[in-house]
Amino acid sequence: MLEPEFPVPVPILLPVPEPLAHGLLVFTFLLHAVFMNLVLGGTPIMVVSDWMGSRAGNDRFRRLALTMASVAPTVLNLTVVLGIVPVFFLYLLYGQFFYPAARLFGNGWIALIGVLLLAYCGLHAYKHWRGWLSNRPRIHLMIGGISAVLFLGIALVFVTLSVLMLNPGQWRAVQAEGFLWAVRLPSVIPRYFHMVMASVAGIGILLVLYGAALGSRWGSPPAAPWLSDPGYPQWVMRYGVVWALTGTLLQIVIGPWLLLTLPEPVLGSLVNADNPGAVVFFVSLTFGLLGLVLLNAALMVPRARGFALTGVGSLMVTIVLMVVVRDRVRHYWLSGDWDPGTLPVNSHWGVIAIFIALLLGSIFLMMYLVRALVKSLRARTE
């Protein structure tokens, strides 16, 4: 199964029972994915919105791009921090596969950190140099575009790593040819586009929710710049619906492409109604189709706030369930070689309680910060 020349970690004692570790892996990855959507899908949409505002002279596009640029660096920080926890649980459960695959990337990790820092600096430049580059809008847009491309490149590396860890039979070829050879693995490109389009749909969902918050009395300040433009919150919602529909509709093509690249046993397990993962998969598809119908209705009916919110609610259920399906696919793929349930457990419930308390505290803190951020954005003056 594993190539002997690769250093494979010895199975370690799990600090938590395996079902709890799996649940925390899925849950913490979902938290990471929420903020990842804002970076991976939000950065290109931010640049496109800014470009449309400059080209058409539309203040709404420019205002939204300014809002997205103001929060992008902070969101990137949260994305990186929240990405550490699921990697920890992934290493606990699948270290025999994840560690050797990560080693094959070699010194590329140093370069990847440099690329991430460059993209991070680009977000800060895009945010703070707007006034300085007001007479050079193309340079300003180019800075944002470069950051967006760098984030897309980083995402490709991690998708490739995720697929490579599932294919130990290809490790010798990757060692001989280099990590970029792994991009040729059948599932890499469709899985990459699947993730990118999910991020586009995800940022669309968040824009709908942001527009709904702007139009509500939730933490409403006494004054806001869009009081002269009362249609702005509704416009943000419809703009978010467009992006949510775009990302979801393209999955109709990308999804089957990805399924056809899965190994036959994995695909069979995923469509076998006797497996819980298959039930979750088909339920997620149902909610996805429902979301498409409702979002389409939201575009066709004026001021269709109810359709938009219900539609994004359906897509949010789809995203949550698809994270579970992603975990099940990994489980089915490696089931012939490895079962995390066989790992010995030495639970330390005191430490576990502290970890869960800190995790819940962090979630409530993030909710508070999001609420404060919405109030701040509403109170921002032009």
C-alpha positions, 0 to 999 in steps of 0.5 A: 500500500505505502511506498517504503521510502516514505516516512510514515508516522506510527499510529498514535493514541487519539486524545478523543474517541474517533467519532468525536474526532471525525465530528470535530474535523467536519465541523471545524472544516466547515467554519474554515470554509465559511471564511475561505469562501470570502477570500477565494470567491470574494476577492475576484468578485470584489475586483470585478465589482470595482471594475464594473463600478469604474466602467459604468460609473455606478456608485453601488458597485464601488461601494460594495467593492470598498466594503469587501476590500475593508474586511478582506485582510481580516477575513484572510487572517481568520481563514488561516487560523481556522484552517489549522484545527481541521488539519490537526484532526485530519493528521490525527485520523489520516496521518499515514496518508496526509503526512507523506503526501505533504512531504512530497510538496517539499520546499514548496511549502516555503514558497507557498508561505511567500505567495500567501504573504504576497497575496495578503500584502496585495489585499492591504494595498488594495484596501489602503491605496485606493485613494492614492491610486484614484488616478490609476484605476488600472493599477489598483485593479491589477493589484487586486487581480494579482491577489485573486490569482494567487489565492486561486493558485494556493487553492489548487495546491491544497486541492492537489494535496487532498487528492494526492493523499488518497492515491498512495500508488501515485506517490512514487511517480510524484517523487520522480516527476515533481509535485506538479505532476499530481495535478494530472490526477483525474479528480484534481481539476474537477474538484478544484473547479467544484471548490471554486464555484462553491466559493462563488456561490458561498460569497453570493449567499453571504452578500444576500445575508449582508443585504438583508442585514442592511435592510433590517433594524438589526443594530441599525445606527442613526445614520448610514450612507445609503439613506440617500439610496434606499434601494441599496440593500435590496440591490446587494441582495439581488447582486448576491443572488446572481453570484449564488446562482452562477456558482450553483448552476455551474455545479450542474456540469462540474458535479457529474464531471467530478463524480465520474473521476472517482474510483468505481468503489467510491462512486458505488458507495456514494450512490448506494442507498444503504450507505448513510453517505449516499442519503446525505448526498441525495438530500444535499442535491435536493436542497441544492435544486430547491435553492436554484428554483427559489433564487431564480424566483427571487430574480424574477419577482421584484423585491423578493426578499423571502424567496432570496433568503429561503433560497440561500437557506437551502444552499446553506444546507447543501453546503453543510451536507456537502462537507459531510459528503466530502468526508464520506468520500475520503472515508470510502476511498481509503476504506480498503487501506485504513480505518480510523476506528481502529486507532487506540484511544486515550481520552483526556476529558478535562482537556477535551472539555477545555478545547470545546469550551474554547471553541464555543467561546471563539464561535460566540466571539466571531458572531459578536464581531460579525454583528459589530462589523455589520454595524460599523459598515452601516455607520460608515460615511462616504 
